[in-house]
């Protein structure tokens, strides 16, 4: 049976994640309040951040930055793209 959540990002009920996508309290909070669709939006945004800021996810400083951006993306004011970012043509 599909698990439904009231998605904090999409502001509607949607299919939930199958398991916490991140370790610790943040991962559990995401599991409880974020839909699969919103998680996919984050993964695209995270990829853009990694590419634009040239981050290495194994670097603890970079991982902390991504964690802070993830928290803002879902539960804060939103994670912004770099000022000079130009989205790829569709």
C-alpha positions in Angstrom: 0.0 0.0 0.0 1.2 3.5 -0.9 2.1 5.7 2.1 0.7 9.2 1.7 2.1 12.4 3.4 1.0 16.0 3.6 4.0 17.3 1.6 5.4 20.4 3.1 7.0 21.5 -0.2 4.0 20.8 -2.5 1.4 21.9 0.0 -0.8 18.9 -0.8 -1.2 15.2 0.0 1.1 13.0 -2.1 2.9 9.7 -2.2 5.6 9.5 0.5 9.1 8.2 0.4 9.7 4.5 1.1 12.4 5.1 3.7 14.3 8.1 5.2 16.5 9.4 2.4 19.1 10.9 4.7 20.5 9.9 8.0 19.6 11.3 11.4 16.8 13.6 12.4 16.7 15.5 9.1 16.2 12.3 7.2 13.4 11.3 9.5 11.8 14.7 9.2 12.0 14.5 5.4 10.5 11.0 5.5 7.5 12.2 7.5 6.8 15.4 5.6 8.2 15.2 2.1 6.7 13.4 -1.0 8.5 11.4 -3.6 7.8 14.2 -6.1 9.3 16.9 -3.9 12.3 14.7 -3.1 13.0 14.4 -6.9 12.8 18.3 -7.1 15.5 18.4 -4.4 17.7 15.9 -6.2 17.6 18.1 -9.3 18.3 21.2 -7.3 21.1 19.5 -5.4 22.8 18.4 -8.6 22.7 22.0 -9.8 24.3 23.2 -6.6 27.0 20.5 -6.8 27.8 21.5 -10.4 27.6 25.3 -10.0 29.6 25.4 -6.7 31.8 22.5 -7.7 31.1 20.7 -4.5 32.4 17.3 -3.6 29.8 15.5 -1.5 32.5 13.5 0.4 34.0 16.7 1.7 32.5 17.3 5.2 32.2 21.1 4.6 30.5 20.6 1.3 28.2 17.9 2.8 27.3 20.4 5.6 26.5 23.1 3.0 24.2 20.7 1.1 22.5 19.6 4.3 21.8 23.3 5.2 20.5 23.9 1.7 18.3 20.8 1.9 16.9 22.1 5.2 16.1 25.5 3.6 14.7 23.8 0.5 12.1 21.9 2.4 11.5 23.7 5.7 12.9 27.2 5.3 12.7 30.0 2.9 13.9 27.9 0.0 17.3 27.1 -1.5 18.4 29.6 -4.1 20.4 29.0 -7.2 23.7 31.0 -7.5 23.1 34.6 -8.7 24.8 33.9 -12.1 23.1 30.6 -12.7 21.5 30.2 -16.1 19.2 27.2 -16.4 19.8 24.9 -19.4 17.5 25.3 -22.3 14.7 22.8 -22.3 
